[in-house]
């Protein structure tokens, strides 16, 4: 026996001698770990410790023993001492505890726990079952009160009924809506019927679990006063109508897809080259943690200024030119543990590859190529997230500055609509030509209430969605807006990076012919989902319902009629148009226009920036912008009704008591809603509230306190990460993003 073991035995013998001297039962020597003992054995030790405490209190304070013991337990966190006599483990209790531990489901555990907790407090239950949580204890108590001790929940009598076609159509429309599924630009899904027939469907991603979808749909039905299908029926429909389950909150962005694939490649390299299973498992866990950090918390850490070079937008997006650079007033001598972890794990994988003894030259070249490609993919993903966060600031600043005299127009071409008939044979199915249509969602503010109006242009005939046609559509929207609302004198434009918008022809034409347009901002590439996409999804769902009611939608005029008849709460200004083409003018392109993302139209000049808010920007004289005559639209059909803006984000007339089960689909946003309508309106505006996925409660208190003290200086909710002083010289270079 070691000297340390001998010392422990000696101390134990002295303790037992002392216990005998004060008339207490001695302890038996513990030969095993505490967690291996049964509840009955643990109870014996607990009882002995409690007797020791009471005996010491009696020796010291004699007649005040009970008061001293009570105050002792109150001091350590309990209002009263735990009466371990109530935790006595007889054979029945021991059997119940053993059954609880072996139960395979929470429902059975709850029934057993309802017997054990009837006459015991939570602290006393912790003696018998150290792993039981407070939540499970009180749920079991509730079960005992309402259902009875150890009784199973009552079975519900579900009456089987035939599936109502109207209810089925409504449910299918909901589960194919934009916030439930996302289209993939590639691949097909094959669904097999009960007769063995295979039906091919477009490949889609389902964003949430079946339980969450059904909960949201039932809440939606309560709002709309619709009788839903039975829960089991809806589960069966979701099981049969298969879709790719989305493992992350973002997956359609090519940068994110490539970044996620890069982490998978690194994990595959580790498993191929690392012989030590423990180290391979460690590297895999670190890579998965790094991937999760980029998916969730990195975008929230990013701020305009930060002492962490990885998080400072000014530092990352400034380049060598003074026009597109912004000097930081602080040093970058802090580092983020999570960002450093990404760099370190990539270095570890590199070291593993360099030290591995390859027997085949081709295998080595393949591994090195995959490693370099993965490192580039992760770096590009990180830069993309930072640029996207910065460009989103431009949109939010425009929305904050809106008033009754200004408007923001979000522009986008929708995917071509394929004609549909209620009864369609194979001859009509093949060889379809899509109908081009363009959306422009206009936002303005009136008494601090955000309002919107949507303009739809449906083209009667095949057209080229180029800069000339796009400029003609923008001109028509601006003219219609000025005619109906002459008080709106300032207009801001926002769109994705499509070439028809960010072109020299479009920018030059807007400068010379659109005097009301003040700015034109573009989102980060692959980050362009917005109000137009969601509006188009709603309209297409309405058209599908219109076709299912027995109508045909094969022309632009049919499409206009379907939209007008199915739009309920929101009005759309729909026009069937053509293009008056003229001879295409030759124009001089604006140098490096593809590198610019923000344009401001000023008197006599055009101011451009590569990244929003970074530097003073470059000035292009108006004389260098060619004056191009825009195309004009032929208005074949339009509704001359009086259209008005409709309010967004209005408070409901009656307060709903339902839980907020509709969650924002944007990564990092913590906003939840109890109405589907509120979620749709939030997604249109895009005013997300970003918050760390995991955060210490103390950090949260400090941040809230600082926000209250400096409320007038903080316009954005930014969160700092846990940082430490940098000990090395590995600082990211300026302009890394």
URWOWO-V916925 format. One record per residue. N is the residue number from 0. RES is the residue in three letters. OMEGA is omega in degrees with one decimal (NA if undefined). Layout:
N,RES,OMEGA  N,RES,OMEGA
This chain:
0,UNK,-179.6  1,UNK,178.9  2,UNK,179.3  3,UNK,177.8  4,UNK,178.5  5,UNK,178.8  6,UNK,179.6  7,UNK,179.2  8,UNK,-179.9  9,UNK,178.7  10,UNK,-179.9  11,UNK,178.6  12,UNK,177.9  13,UNK,178.8  14,UNK,-179.8  15,UNK,176.3  16,UNK,178.0  17,UNK,-179.5  18,UNK,178.3  19,UNK,-179.2  20,UNK,-179.8  21,UNK,172.8  22,UNK,175.9  23,UNK,179.9  24,UNK,177.6  25,UNK,177.5  26,UNK,169.6  27,UNK,-174.3  28,UNK,-179.8  29,UNK,-179.9  30,UNK,-175.5  31,UNK,174.6  32,UNK,-176.0  33,UNK,-174.6  34,UNK,-179.6  35,UNK,-178.5  36,UNK,175.2  37,UNK,179.4  38,UNK,-179.2  39,UNK,178.6  40,UNK,177.6  41,UNK,-179.8  42,UNK,179.7  43,UNK,178.0  44,UNK,178.6  45,UNK,-178.3  46,UNK,178.6  47,UNK,178.6  48,UNK,179.2  49,UNK,177.9  50,UNK,177.3  51,UNK,180.0  52,UNK,-178.6  53,UNK,-179.8  54,UNK,177.7  55,UNK,178.5  56,UNK,-179.8  57,UNK,179.6  58,UNK,-175.7  59,UNK,-171.0  60,UNK,171.7  61,UNK,-172.2  62,UNK,-178.1  63,UNK,-174.9  64,UNK,-175.3  65,UNK,179.2  66,UNK,-178.9  67,UNK,-178.7  68,UNK,179.5  69,UNK,-179.7  70,UNK,176.8  71,UNK,179.9  72,UNK,177.7  73,UNK,-179.5  74,UNK,-178.2  75,UNK,171.1  76,UNK,179.4  77,UNK,179.8  78,UNK,179.7  79,UNK,177.0  80,UNK,178.5  81,UNK,178.9  82,UNK,-175.9  83,UNK,177.9  84,UNK,178.1  85,UNK,179.7  86,UNK,-179.9  87,UNK,-177.6  88,UNK,170.2  89,UNK,-177.0  90,UNK,-179.4  91,UNK,179.7  92,UNK,178.1  93,UNK,179.5  94,UNK,178.7  95,UNK,179.6  96,UNK,179.0  97,UNK,177.9  98,UNK,178.8  99,UNK,-178.2  100,UNK,-177.1  101,UNK,-178.2  102,UNK,-174.5  103,UNK,-179.0  104,UNK,179.4  105,UNK,-179.3  106,UNK,178.8  107,UNK,177.9  108,UNK,-179.6  109,UNK,179.2  110,UNK,179.2  111,UNK,-178.6  112,UNK,179.2  113,UNK,176.5  114,UNK,-175.3  115,UNK,-171.5  116,UNK,-176.3  117,UNK,-174.6  118,UNK,-178.4  119,UNK,174.3  120,UNK,179.9  121,UNK,179.4  122,UNK,178.2  123,UNK,176.1  124,UNK,179.0  125,UNK,177.4  126,UNK,-178.9  127,UNK,-177.4  128,UNK,-176.3  129,UNK,-175.7  130,UNK,-176.3  131,UNK,-179.8  132,UNK,179.8  133,UNK,179.3  134,UNK,-177.6  135,UNK,178.3  136,UNK,-176.2  137,UNK,174.0  138,UNK,177.7  139,UNK,176.4  140,UNK,179.1  141,UNK,177.9  142,UNK,179.4  143,UNK,-177.9  144,UNK,-172.9  145,UNK,-176.3  146,UNK,-175.3  147,UNK,-177.9  148,UNK,173.6  149,UNK,179.1  150,UNK,177.8  151,UNK,176.3  152,UNK,-179.6  153,UNK,179.3  154,UNK,178.3  155,UNK,178.2  156,UNK,178.5  157,UNK,-179.6  158,UNK,179.2  159,UNK,-180.0  160,UNK,178.1  161,UNK,-176.6  162,UNK,178.8  163,UNK,-178.4  164,UNK,-179.8  165,UNK,178.0  166,UNK,179.5  167,UNK,179.5  168,UNK,-179.0  169,UNK,-180.0  170,UNK,179.3  171,UNK,176.6  172,UNK,-178.8  173,UNK,-175.5  174,UNK,174.2  175,UNK,178.2  176,UNK,-169.6  177,UNK,-177.3  178,UNK,176.5  179,UNK,-177.7  180,UNK,175.0  181,UNK,179.0  182,UNK,172.0  183,UNK,-177.7  184,UNK,-177.6  185,UNK,171.7  186,UNK,177.1  187,UNK,177.7  188,UNK,179.9  189,UNK,179.6  190,UNK,-177.8  191,UNK,177.7  192,UNK,-179.0  193,UNK,179.4  194,UNK,177.6  195,UNK,180.0  196,UNK,-179.4  197,UNK,178.2  198,UNK,179.3  199,UNK,178.2  200,UNK,176.0  201,UNK,179.1  202,UNK,179.8  203,UNK,176.7  204,UNK,176.0  205,UNK,-167.6  206,UNK,-175.4  207,UNK,-177.7  208,UNK,-179.0  209,UNK,-179.1  210,UNK,-179.6  211,UNK,178.7  212,UNK,-177.8  213,UNK,176.8  214,UNK,179.6  215,UNK,-178.9  216,UNK,178.3  217,UNK,175.9  218,UNK,177.9  219,UNK,179.3  220,UNK,177.1  221,UNK,178.3  222,UNK,-175.5  223,UNK,-178.6  224,UNK,179.2  225,UNK,176.2  226,UNK,-176.7  227,UNK,170.8  228,UNK,176.5  229,UNK,-176.8  230,UNK,-179.2  231,UNK,177.8  232,UNK,-179.7  233,UNK,176.2  234,UNK,-179.6  235,UNK,178.0  236,UNK,179.8  237,UNK,178.7  238,UNK,-178.6  239,UNK,179.6  240,UNK,-171.5  241,UNK,174.8  242,UNK,176.0  243,UNK,179.1  244,UNK,-176.6  245,UNK,-176.6  246,UNK,179.5  247,UNK,-175.7  248,UNK,176.0  249,UNK,-178.5  250,UNK,-176.7  251,UNK,177.0  252,UNK,-176.5  253,UNK,175.9  254,UNK,-179.6  255,UNK,179.2  256,UNK,-179.9  257,UNK,177.7  258,UNK,177.3  259,UNK,178.1  260,UNK,179.2  261,UNK,177.6  262,UNK,177.9  263,UNK,177.7  264,UNK,179.2  265,UNK,177.7  266,UNK,179.0  267,UNK,177.9  268,UNK,179.8  269,UNK,-178.0  270,UNK,179.6  271,UNK,-170.9  272,UNK,-175.5  273,UNK,-179.7  274,UNK,179.8  275,UNK,-176.3  276,UNK,-178.3  277,UNK,179.6  278,UNK,177.4  279,UNK,177.7  280,UNK,179.0  281,UNK,179.5  282,UNK,177.5  283,UNK,179.6  284,UNK,179.8  285,UNK,178.7  286,UNK,178.4  287,UNK,177.4  288,UNK,178.2  289,UNK,177.7  290,UNK,179.6  291,UNK,178.7  292,UNK,178.9  293,UNK,179.8  294,UNK,-169.3  295,UNK,-164.0  296,UNK,-176.2  297,UNK,-177.4  298,UNK,179.4  299,UNK,177.1  300,UNK,-175.2  301,UNK,179.9  302,UNK,179.9  303,UNK,176.3  304,UNK,179.2  305,UNK,175.9  306,UNK,173.7  307,UNK,-175.5  308,UNK,-179.7  309,UNK,-173.5  310,UNK,-174.2  311,UNK,-178.7  312,UNK,179.0  313,UNK,-178.1  314,UNK,-173.9  315,UNK,-171.8  316,UNK,176.1  317,UNK,176.6  318,UNK,-175.7  319,UNK,-179.5  320,UNK,178.8  321,UNK,-179.7  322,UNK,-176.8  323,UNK,-178.8  324,UNK,179.3  325,UNK,-175.7  326,UNK,176.9  327,UNK,179.1  328,UNK,-177.2  329,UNK,176.2  330,UNK,179.8  331,UNK,-177.0  332,UNK,173.6  333,UNK,176.4  334,UNK,178.9  335,UNK,-178.1  336,UNK,-178.1  337,UNK,178.6  338,UNK,177.9  339,UNK,179.6  340,UNK,178.2  341,UNK,-179.0  342,UNK,-177.0  343,UNK,-178.0  344,UNK,175.3  345,UNK,176.4  346,UNK,178.7  347,UNK,178.8  348,UNK,176.5  349,UNK,179.4  350,UNK,178.0  351,UNK,179.6  352,UNK,-178.0  353,UNK,-177.0  354,UNK,-176.5  355,UNK,-179.5  356,UNK,-179.1  357,UNK,176.7  358,UNK,-176.8  359,UNK,-179.0  360,UNK,-179.3  361,UNK,178.3  362,UNK,179.5  363,UNK,179.3  364,UNK,-180.0  365,UNK,-179.9  366,UNK,-179.3  367,UNK,178.2  368,UNK,179.2  369,UNK,179.0  370,UNK,179.6  371,UNK,179.5  372,UNK,179.1  373,UNK,179.1  374,UNK,177.9  375,UNK,179.9  376,UNK,179.0  377,UNK,179.2  378,UNK,179.1  379,UNK,178.0  380,UNK,-179.2  381,UNK,178.6  382,UNK,179.2  383,UNK,179.6  384,UNK,179.9  385,UNK,179.2  386,UNK,179.4  387,UNK,178.3  388,UNK,-178.6  389,UNK,-179.1  390,UNK,177.7  391,UNK,177.4  392,UNK,179.1  393,UNK,179.5  394,UNK,-178.4  395,UNK,177.4  396,UNK,177.0  397,UNK,-179.4  398,UNK,179.2  399,UNK,-177.1  400,UNK,-177.6  401,UNK,175.8  402,UNK,-179.9  403,UNK,-179.5  404,UNK,-179.7  405,UNK,-178.5  406,UNK,174.4  407,UNK,-178.7  408,UNK,176.9  409,UNK,-171.3  410,UNK,175.2  411,UNK,169.6  412,UNK,175.0  413,UNK,174.9  414,UNK,-176.1  415,UNK,180.0  416,UNK,178.3  417,UNK,-179.8  418,UNK,-178.5  419,UNK,175.5  420,UNK,177.9  421,UNK,174.2  422,UNK,-171.0  423,UNK,177.7  424,UNK,-175.6  425,UNK,-179.9  426,UNK,179.2  427,UNK,-174.8  428,UNK,-175.8  429,UNK,174.3  430,UNK,179.7  431,UNK,173.7  432,UNK,-173.8  433,UNK,177.1  434,UNK,179.6  435,UNK,175.6  436,UNK,-174.3  437,UNK,179.4  438,UNK,173.3  439,UNK,179.9  440,UNK,-176.4  441,UNK,177.2  442,UNK,172.9  443,UNK,179.7  444,UNK,175.7  445,UNK,-175.6  446,UNK,178.0  447,UNK,175.7  448,UNK,-179.4  449,UNK,-178.8  450,UNK,-177.2  451,UNK,176.7  452,UNK,-175.1  453,UNK,175.3  454,UNK,178.7  455,UNK,175.0  456,UNK,179.4  457,UNK,-172.9  458,UNK,179.5  459,UNK,-177.3  460,UNK,-178.1  461,UNK,-179.8  462,UNK,175.2  463,UNK,-177.7  464,UNK,-177.5  465,UNK,-176.3  466,UNK,-177.6  467,UNK,179.9  468,UNK,179.9  469,UNK,178.7  470,UNK,178.0  471,UNK,178.2  472,UNK,179.5  473,UNK,178.8  474,UNK,-179.8  475,UNK,179.1  476,UNK,-178.8  477,UNK,179.2  478,UNK,178.7  479,UNK,-180.0  480,UNK,-180.0  481,UNK,179.0  482,UNK,-176.8  483,UNK,-178.4  484,UNK,-178.1  485,UNK,179.4  486,UNK,178.8  487,UNK,-175.5  488,UNK,-179.2  489,UNK,-177.2  490,UNK,174.4  491,UNK,178.9  492,UNK,179.1  493,UNK,178.7  494,UNK,175.3  495,UNK,-173.5  496,UNK,-179.0  497,UNK,-176.4  498,UNK,180.0  499,UNK,176.8  500,UNK,-178.8  501,UNK,178.7  502,UNK,179.8  503,UNK,-179.8  504,UNK,-178.8  505,UNK,-177.5  506,UNK,-179.5  507,UNK,180.0  508,UNK,178.4  509,UNK,-178.6  510,UNK,-174.4  511,UNK,-170.3  512,UNK,-176.9  513,UNK,-175.1  514,UNK,-177.9  515,UNK,-177.6  516,UNK,-176.9  517,UNK,-177.3  518,UNK,175.9  519,UNK,-178.3  520,UNK,-179.3  521,UNK,179.0  522,UNK,174.8  523,UNK,179.4  524,UNK,180.0  525,UNK,-179.7  526,UNK,-168.5  527,UNK,178.0  528,UNK,-177.1  529,UNK,-173.0  530,UNK,-177.1  531,UNK,179.9  532,UNK,-178.1  533,UNK,176.1  534,UNK,178.6  535,UNK,179.2  536,UNK,178.2  537,UNK,-178.2  538,UNK,179.9  539,UNK,176.2  540,UNK,177.8  541,UNK,179.5  542,UNK,177.2  543,UNK,178.2  544,UNK,178.0  545,UNK,178.4  546,UNK,-179.6  547,UNK,177.4  548,UNK,174.5  549,UNK,-178.6  550,UNK,174.9  551,UNK,175.3  552,UNK,-174.8  553,UNK,-179.8  554,UNK,178.3  555,UNK,179.3  556,UNK,175.1  557,UNK,-179.6  558,UNK,177.6  559,UNK,179.6  560,UNK,-180.0  561,UNK,-179.8  562,UNK,-176.6  563,UNK,-177.7  564,UNK,-176.2  565,UNK,178.6  566,UNK,-175.0  567,UNK,-173.8  568,UNK,-175.8  569,UNK,177.0  570,UNK,177.1  571,UNK,175.5  572,UNK,-171.3  573,UNK,176.9  574,UNK,170.0  575,UNK,-169.7  576,UNK,169.2  577,UNK,-177.7  578,UNK,173.0  579,UNK,-175.6  580,UNK,173.2  581,UNK,-179.7  582,UNK,-176.4  583,UNK,179.0  584,UNK,173.1  585,UNK,-178.1  586,UNK,-179.9  587,UNK,-176.5  588,UNK,174.2  589,UNK,-177.4  590,UNK,174.2  591,UNK,-176.9  592,UNK,-178.1  593,UNK,-179.8  594,UNK,-178.5  595,UNK,-179.7  596,UNK,-178.1  597,UNK,-178.8  598,UNK,175.8  599,UNK,-176.6  600,UNK,-178.4  601,UNK,-179.0  602,UNK,175.7  603,UNK,-178.0  604,UNK,176.4  605,UNK,179.8  606,UNK,-175.7  607,UNK,176.7  608,UNK,173.8  609,UNK,178.2  610,UNK,-174.1  611,UNK,174.2  612,UNK,-178.4  613,UNK,178.7  614,UNK,-179.7  615,UNK,179.3  616,UNK,179.3  617,UNK,-178.5  618,UNK,175.6  619,UNK,-179.9  620,UNK,-179.7  621,UNK,-179.7  622,UNK,179.3  623,UNK,177.8  624,UNK,-175.0  625,UNK,179.3  626,UNK,-176.9  627,UNK,178.1  628,UNK,-177.3  629,UNK,170.7  630,UNK,173.5  631,UNK,-178.7  632,UNK,170.5  633,UNK,-179.2  634,UNK,179.9  635,UNK,-176.2  636,UNK,176.1  637,UNK,178.9  638,UNK,-178.4  639,UNK,178.4  640,UNK,-179.2  641,UNK,-179.2  642,UNK,-179.8  643,UNK,174.6  644,UNK,173.9  645,UNK,-173.4  646,UNK,173.4  647,UNK,171.4  648,UNK,175.0  649,UNK,177.6  650,UNK,178.6  651,UNK,-178.4  652,UNK,178.7  653,UNK,-178.2  654,UNK,-179.9  655,UNK,179.7  656,UNK,-178.2  657,UNK,178.2  658,UNK,176.6  659,UNK,-175.8  660,UNK,177.5  661,UNK,-176.1  662,UNK,177.7  663,UNK,-177.0  664,UNK,179.7  665,UNK,-177.6  666,UNK,176.0  667,UNK,-179.1  668,UNK,-176.1  669,UNK,-179.1  670,UNK,176.4  671,UNK,-175.1  672,UNK,178.5  673,UNK,179.4  674,UNK,178.4  675,UNK,179.8  676,UNK,179.2  677,UNK,177.8  678,UNK,179.8  679,UNK,-179.2  680,UNK,177.8  681,UNK,-179.7  682,UNK,177.5  683,UNK,-177.1  684,UNK,178.9  685,UNK,-179.7  686,UNK,-174.8  687,UNK,176.3  688,UNK,-174.6  689,UNK,-178.8  690,UNK,178.8  691,UNK,179.4  692,UNK,177.2  693,UNK,-176.4  694,UNK,178.2  695,UNK,-178.9  696,UNK,178.8  697,UNK,177.9  698,UNK,-179.3  699,UNK,179.0  700,UNK,-178.9  701,UNK,-178.4  702,UNK,177.8  703,UNK,179.4  704,UNK,179.8  705,UNK,-179.8  706,UNK,178.8  707,UNK,-178.3  708,UNK,-174.9  709,UNK,-172.2  710,UNK,-175.8  711,UNK,-177.7  712,UNK,-175.5  713,UNK,-179.6  714,UNK,-178.2  715,UNK,177.9  716,UNK,178.7  717,UNK,-176.2  718,UNK,178.9  719,UNK,177.2  720,UNK,177.4  721,UNK,-175.4  722,UNK,177.8  723,UNK,178.6  724,UNK,179.6  725,UNK,179.9  726,UNK,-179.9  727,UNK,-179.0  728,UNK,-175.4  729,UNK,-179.7  730,UNK,179.4  731,UNK,-179.9  732,UNK,178.7  733,UNK,179.9  734,UNK,-177.1  735,UNK,-176.4  736,UNK,NA
